[in-house]
C-alpha cells in the first residue's frame, strides 16, 4: 500500500515538476561559473550545492536548531523556509513541511544513485538543497523537505 502511494506521489511530482520547470517563467537565475562559485562558497558548501552532495546525518548546524526566523540559501541569501514549518523528523537533517512560498524552490526528478527521488533546488541560484519525500510525519502537507544544513543560512526573527 505504501509503495503504491509513493509511486502515485512520485508520478504527480514528476508531472508537476516537469511542467513547472519547462512551462513556467523562471525567476531570475544567477549565472556564475564553477570558478566563481568556488570563490564564494566554502569547499563543503560547494560540494553540496554545486556538485549535489550530501552532508553526513546528524552533523549539520541546523539539524537540532529551533530558533525563530527564516532559513535562507547559503549561496545567494534567498529566503527558502520559515522556522514554523520546521520539524524533527529524526533523519539527521533539517526537515520542513513546505517552502516559504511557491516560487522559492524548484523540485525536479532525481534518478542518481540508482534511486528515484525528488531534488530540491534554490529557485534563485539553482543550488542543490536536498530532497523532498512524501513521508511527512503527519505534517499539514504530508511532505518532508530534507535539507542539508550546509546549504542554509539563518536570519533570526526580530
N, C-alpha and C positions, 0 to 999 in steps of 0.2 A: 504494500500500500504506500509506504513512504517513497519507494523507488518510483512509483507512478506519479506521485505528487511532485517529486524532484524533476522528473522528465517534463511534466506539464509546465512547471515553473521555468525550467531551462528553455523550453521551446518559446514561451512567451517572452522571456528576456532576450533571446536571440532575435526574434522578430522585432521586438520593440527597439533593441539596441541597434540593429541594422538599419531600421527605418530612421531612428533618431540620428544616427551617425551619418547616414547618407542623404537624408531628405531635409533635415533641419538646418537653418543657417547656423554656422558655427560661431561661437563667441570669439573675440579677438584672441588669437593664439600667439604666444611668444615664440619667435623664430630665433633660436640660438643654436650654434654649432656645439658638437660634443666638447670641443676645447673650451668654449665659453662656459658651458655648464660645469666643467671640471674646475674652472677658476672660481666659480660661485659657490659650489657645493663641496662639503667635506667628502672624503672618499666613501664612507659608508652610505651617506645620503645619495651620492651619485650612483653607487652600485644599486641601491634600491629603486630610486626614482627614474633613472635613465636606462638601467640595464634590467629592470623588472625583477630585482632581487627581493629577498625576504629576510627580515631580522629574526634571530632566534627567539622562540617564545619566552615570555616572562622576563625579558631583558630590557624592554623599551621603557623610556622615560614616562610615557603616558598610560601604560597598562593599568596601574593602580593609582591613578591621579584623578582626584574628584573635585577640583576647584571649579567654580562657576565662571564661564566665559566662552570664548569662541576658538575652535581649532582651525588653524589656517594652513595652507600649503607652505611647506618649508622652502620650496624653490621660488615661489612667486608671491607669497603672502595673501593669496586669495582666500576668503572665508569658505570653509568646507562643511563644518559640523558645529553644533552648539552642545554645550555640556548637558543640557536637559535631555538630549537624545542618546547619551552615553549610558551603557550598562555593562555589568560584569558578566561576561559570557564564560569566564573561566578558561578561555582558549589561549591566553598568554599575549594577546594583542588588544589594543583599544578597540572596543566594539560600539557601534552606533546603530540605531534602527532607521535613520534616514539622514540625508544630506540637509544642509542649511536651506537650500531651495532647489528647484528642478534644473537650474542652469549651472550649478556649482560643480557637478561631477558628471563624468561620462562613464557609462557601463558598456563594455563590449565583450564578446565571447573570447575565451582564452583556452586554447587546446594544448598548451605547453605541458611538459612532464607527463604525457600520457593520460591526462585528466581533462574533463570539461568543467571549467569554472567560468565565472563572470568577473572580469577585471574591472577595477575602479580606477579612473584617471582624473586628475585635476582638469577641469574644462578650460582653464586659462593657459596653463603651460604644458598640458598633456603628460605630466609626470605621473608615474605609476604610484598608486597609494596602497593598494591591496586588492581584496576580492570581496564580493558580496555573496552571501549564502542564504537559502530560504529556510533556515533553522532558527528563526529569531526569538526563541525562548519566550514565547507569549508576549512579544512586543506588539505595539499598535500596528506595525506594518508586517510583522512576521519575518522580517529580514534582519540579517546580521552583517553589517559592513565591518569587515575585519581589516583594520588599517595598521600599517607599520608606523610605530612612533617616530622613526627616523624621517618619515615623510611629512611630519606635522610640526607646527609651531603652535603657540598658545597665547591668546590675548585675554588677560584676566578681566572679568566683568567689573566695571567701576560702580 
